[in-house]
């Protein structure tokens, strides 16, 4: 039996989890949880990365002695270091407005179809490629000698060693998913200096050991290795899907819903680009072929606007609201920015000629119906575009706690849904560390251990898919 610390940073909170792993044991306990609150300053929206690092140190202190540490986080954002390795300002938040209008400038040099053929990455206005283009004339970028993605930045502060983990690097829109290396020709065409990036690491690679100062602050006895994991939290979450075969779809739920398939090769067709599917890299040469959906961000923002009412009661009331009365496009960029979410959802329904939800229960039902409908579209489209049929949908992450959303997804997809585990990213993080240290075998062994040890809930589809098909057609005409 060994213990591993999983640092798992989400867009709204961070946590340090302790995982105990043995031949038939996989136990996860929370050592420390801390908020992740972006800060709006005169120059824009920024991450409080120093606060996150302090939370990581406090979490490692609470976790106690461990055999290894792994770090995963959200994607695309980065910190810039000067020649001495010092951070040049707080990292810019991906919801910052600096990339508005930037994609069109990039496409003037490399058309969107060529960009997709080279990188397989979906269009998202906050991709690292567009962030770097937006920062091109900044003094900060001119002074930078190193760029580290968020989990790599924290790993550097813990160990003093720099690297760029591959699953997260694949979200920059600067990696070729076929070669699993940098897209050198593309970067040259766009005048992006790939020398800013530290050498690539793969999940399971050694990433250094905790510095003496970190050991002193956390009370840990060294040496404590840091192990590269699937540092994009979705890569870790997909590694923790407890599937028993290959015919499955997954939906990683949280602030975002990431819905798609695990494939052996990317899908780089024009139809795939038009459907806005991404080809991000996963464990063992796999491709995470998925679509980004706005996710529970919509409900989180509404709950915040309503003064944080009791969520269980809100969901009970929403279950009594008639189904599919009003739906919105859960992938619409109009919902990307924070603020006024209840009003914006109501306005979208009014503009499309649907009944306007007024109460919190009605708005909540509109959100959950819309998310389930978006899940249905993504699962259907992924199967068609990849030629990869599925028999079951696995939901992992925070959305597994939302029984109404899980049931609605089963109904919409017309497929059974297996929900769990909730802390999928942390479990995937722990399992990659355990595998690197010889405690578990390949992905099949990892998933078998998950299926044997984690609480899973199965939802069978109810009521047929006809009404969902009608709602999908209605949305398509708006």
HELIX and SHEET records of a PDB file:
HELIX    1   1 UNK A   49  UNK A   63  1                                  15    
HELIX    2   2 UNK A   97  UNK A   99  5                                   3    
HELIX    3   3 UNK A  102  UNK A  109  1                                   8    
HELIX    4   4 UNK A  112  UNK A  119  1                                   8    
HELIX    5   5 UNK A  128  UNK A  134  1                                   7    
HELIX    6   6 UNK A  139  UNK A  143  1                                   5    
HELIX    7   7 UNK A  150  UNK A  159  1                                  10    
HELIX    8   8 UNK A  166  UNK A  169  1                                   4    
HELIX    9   9 UNK A  184  UNK A  189  1                                   6    
HELIX   10  10 UNK A  194  UNK A  196  5                                   3    
HELIX   11  11 UNK A  212  UNK A  218  1                                   7    
HELIX   12  12 UNK A  233  UNK A  239  1                                   7    
HELIX   13  13 UNK A  270  UNK A  274  1                                   5    
HELIX   14  14 UNK A  283  UNK A  285  5                                   3    
HELIX   15  15 UNK A  297  UNK A  305  1                                   9    
HELIX   16  16 UNK A  311  UNK A  319  1                                   9    
HELIX   17  17 UNK A  333  UNK A  335  5                                   3    
HELIX   18  18 UNK A  341  UNK A  351  1                                  11    
HELIX   19  19 UNK A  360  UNK A  386  1                                  27    
HELIX   20  20 UNK A  398  UNK A  401  5                                   4    
HELIX   21  21 UNK A  403  UNK A  413  1                                  11    
HELIX   22  22 UNK A  424  UNK A  436  1                                  13    
HELIX   23  23 UNK A  443  UNK A  453  1                                  11    
HELIX   24  24 UNK A  466  UNK A  476  1                                  11    
SHEET    1   A 6 UNK A  25  UNK A  35  0                                        
SHEET    2   A 6 UNK A  13  UNK A  22 -1                                        
SHEET    3   A 6 UNK A   2  UNK A   9 -1                                        
SHEET    4   A 6 UNK A  68  UNK A  72  1                                        
SHEET    5   A 6 UNK A 225  UNK A 227  1                                        
SHEET    6   A 6 UNK A 206  UNK A 209 -1                                        
SHEET    1   B 2 UNK A  39  UNK A  41  0                                        
SHEET    2   B 2 UNK A  44  UNK A  46 -1                                        
SHEET    1   C 2 UNK A  78  UNK A  81  0                                        
SHEET    2   C 2 UNK A 146  UNK A 149 -1                                        
SHEET    1   D 2 UNK A 164  UNK A 165  0                                        
SHEET    2   D 2 UNK A 200  UNK A 201  1                                        
SHEET    1   E 2 UNK A 175  UNK A 176  0                                        
SHEET    2   E 2 UNK A 181  UNK A 182 -1                                        
SHEET    1   F 7 UNK A 278  UNK A 281  0                                        
SHEET    2   F 7 UNK A 287  UNK A 293 -1                                        
SHEET    3   F 7 UNK A 257  UNK A 263 -1                                        
SHEET    4   F 7 UNK A 248  UNK A 253 -1                                        
SHEET    5   F 7 UNK A 392  UNK A 397  1                                        
SHEET    6   F 7 UNK A 416  UNK A 419  1                                        
SHEET    7   F 7 UNK A 457  UNK A 459 -1                                        
END                                                                             
